[in-house]
Amino acid sequence: MSEPWVRHISKAAGTDAQWLSSALLTHYEHGINCPSEIILSSIPEDKEVIEELLSEQMGKKVRLLIPERGPKKKLVSLAEENAHLKFNQASEAHDTRRLALVELAEVLKLPFAPYRIECFDNSNLGGAHPVAAMAVFIEGRPARAEYRKYRIKTVVGADDY
């Protein structure tokens, strides 16, 4: 899965326990690949209710565990460390793109940093078969689903304009 975003979640929208409950129920909503044991770093809100809902969906007992020691505790610590590293990397990349867009706005004397950038390139084969392509960047990241190719029908010869 690519990481096209870094979102800062406001604490005002809920507690960590509420976010964890919501994330668990959303992730395992259809019971797909739900293990019989889910190891967590903290207790979600309504732990018993979540266990009951997931057990009902899976047709087997599902337990939410918060390990206190041993290999499972080390696994949780490693997962937390990896999550922090991944978040920091994504946050740094986002900041770098944001600064590049601000610098671009300054160089081009734009009133604000561009949100969407569309780049066009025209080409032909020896003056015949003119084509054009458009590449799109949103918030400094390639938006490949927005790329387009065009066959030019109204221009004769090698005239990019």
WOKA-V307691 format. One record per pair of residues at least 12 apart in sequence whose C-alpha atoms are under 7 Angstrom apart, sorted by sequence separation. I is the first residue (numbers start at 1). GAP is how many residues later the second one is. D is the distance in Angstrom with one decimal. If there is no record, write none. Layout:
BEGIN
i=<I | I>
gap=<GAP | GAP>
d=<D | D>
END
This chain:
BEGIN
i=<51 | 101 | 120 | 121 | 135 | 51 | 101 | 120 | 121 | 134 | 135 | 120 | 134 | 119 | 120 | 133 | 134 | 118 | 119 | 133 | 118 | 119 | 132 | 133 | 118 | 132 | 117 | 118 | 131 | 132 | 117 | 131 | 132 | 116 | 117 | 130 | 131 | 116 | 130 | 21 | 31 | 43 | 115 | 116 | 20 | 21 | 40 | 42 | 115 | 36 | 37 | 38 | 39 | 40 | 41 | 17 | 18 | 31 | 36 | 37 | 38 | 39 | 40 | 17 | 18 | 31 | 36 | 37 | 38 | 39 | 17 | 128 | 127 | 127 | 124 | 41 | 40 | 122 | 101 | 97 | 6 | 6 | 6>
gap=<12 | 12 | 12 | 12 | 12 | 13 | 13 | 13 | 13 | 13 | 13 | 14 | 14 | 15 | 15 | 15 | 15 | 16 | 16 | 16 | 17 | 17 | 17 | 17 | 18 | 18 | 19 | 19 | 19 | 19 | 20 | 20 | 20 | 21 | 21 | 21 | 21 | 22 | 22 | 23 | 23 | 23 | 23 | 23 | 24 | 24 | 24 | 24 | 24 | 25 | 25 | 25 | 25 | 25 | 25 | 26 | 26 | 26 | 26 | 26 | 26 | 26 | 26 | 27 | 27 | 27 | 27 | 27 | 27 | 27 | 28 | 29 | 30 | 31 | 34 | 35 | 36 | 38 | 39 | 43 | 84 | 85 | 88>
d=<5.8 | 5.4 | 6.8 | 5.3 | 4.8 | 6.6 | 6.5 | 5.6 | 6.6 | 5.5 | 6.9 | 4.5 | 5.1 | 5.4 | 6.5 | 5.7 | 6.4 | 6.4 | 5.2 | 4.4 | 5.8 | 6.4 | 5.9 | 6.1 | 4.6 | 5.0 | 5.7 | 6.5 | 5.6 | 6.5 | 5.1 | 4.6 | 7.0 | 5.7 | 6.5 | 6.4 | 5.2 | 4.5 | 5.3 | 5.2 | 6.9 | 7.0 | 5.7 | 6.3 | 5.4 | 5.7 | 7.0 | 6.3 | 5.0 | 6.1 | 5.7 | 6.2 | 6.1 | 6.0 | 5.7 | 6.6 | 6.6 | 5.6 | 4.3 | 4.9 | 4.9 | 4.8 | 5.2 | 4.4 | 5.5 | 5.5 | 6.2 | 6.0 | 6.1 | 5.9 | 4.9 | 6.0 | 4.3 | 4.4 | 6.7 | 6.1 | 6.7 | 5.8 | 6.8 | 5.6 | 6.1 | 6.0 | 6.8>
END
